[in-house]
Amino acid sequence: MRCYVSGQVQGVFFRASARHEAERLAISGYARNLQDGRVEVLACGAKPLVEEFCTWLSKGPTQAQVSNVSCELADDNPPPLFTIE
């Protein structure tokens, strides 16, 4: 699943918190900042766990203010772990 997270999501430990949550759920993929202020997240793993992770993305860490999350199915080959780019 590829998700784009909007709001105040850069500079608030969103990517590091996403990695921690992904590791907890055994999800691989990545989180990276985009030039337009959003965070792009690729999440690969068991469907129920990816769904749980996507629900977490809509809240993020306490410092974040998520205004929107849009997700689509992705066809990427993920890295073996969850990385921050």
Legacy VTK file of the C-alpha trace (Angstrom):
# vtk DataFile Version 3.0
C-alpha trace
ASCII
DATASET POLYDATA
POINTS 85 float
0.000 0.000 0.000
1.325 3.452 -0.891
-0.005 6.301 1.233
0.427 10.048 1.070
0.023 11.785 4.419
-0.813 15.504 4.500
-0.890 18.070 7.283
1.826 19.003 9.732
3.800 15.805 9.208
7.358 16.992 8.570
9.629 18.013 11.429
7.486 16.203 14.025
9.177 12.752 14.033
6.478 11.314 11.759
8.868 9.128 9.727
10.720 7.811 12.788
7.429 7.074 14.549
6.118 5.359 11.406
9.229 3.164 11.325
8.706 2.216 14.974
5.048 1.326 14.308
5.966 -0.608 11.145
8.593 -2.603 13.026
6.027 -3.400 15.728
3.669 -4.735 13.041
6.404 -6.511 10.979
5.763 -4.278 7.957
8.449 -3.461 5.397
8.629 -0.399 3.189
9.703 3.192 3.703
8.669 6.686 4.711
10.054 9.748 2.971
9.409 13.472 2.946
8.122 14.997 -0.263
8.903 18.493 -1.534
5.251 19.560 -1.140
5.242 18.909 2.628
3.581 15.496 2.550
5.097 12.190 3.657
5.001 9.233 1.267
4.760 5.831 2.932
5.093 2.406 1.318
3.746 -0.352 3.567
4.041 -4.037 2.656
2.993 -6.990 4.745
0.000 -9.028 5.845
-3.227 -7.253 4.850
-4.687 -6.897 8.386
-1.401 -5.474 9.672
-1.074 -3.041 6.762
-4.654 -1.914 7.404
-3.816 -1.342 11.073
-0.724 0.615 10.048
-2.769 2.772 7.647
-5.172 3.542 10.490
-2.175 4.622 12.582
-1.017 6.891 9.724
-4.260 8.865 10.025
-3.242 9.805 13.581
0.551 9.675 13.523
2.670 10.664 16.519
1.290 13.137 19.048
3.273 16.051 17.562
1.750 15.554 14.087
-1.467 17.067 12.811
-2.649 14.767 10.028
-5.247 16.368 7.771
-5.529 13.674 5.092
-4.251 10.215 4.161
-4.772 8.850 0.662
-3.778 5.247 -0.010
-3.565 3.135 -3.147
-2.404 -0.376 -3.905
1.282 -0.478 -4.777
3.193 -2.940 -6.884
6.690 -2.105 -5.587
9.361 -4.455 -4.327
9.855 -3.229 -0.766
13.131 -3.137 1.099
13.462 -6.024 3.579
12.960 -3.635 6.505
11.105 -0.372 7.009
13.467 2.468 6.156
13.455 6.233 6.391
14.544 8.033 3.257
LINES 1 86
85 0 1 2 3 4 5 6 7 8 9 10 11 12 13 14 15 16 17 18 19 20 21 22 23 24 25 26 27 28 29 30 31 32 33 34 35 36 37 38 39 40 41 42 43 44 45 46 47 48 49 50 51 52 53 54 55 56 57 58 59 60 61 62 63 64 65 66 67 68 69 70 71 72 73 74 75 76 77 78 79 80 81 82 83 84
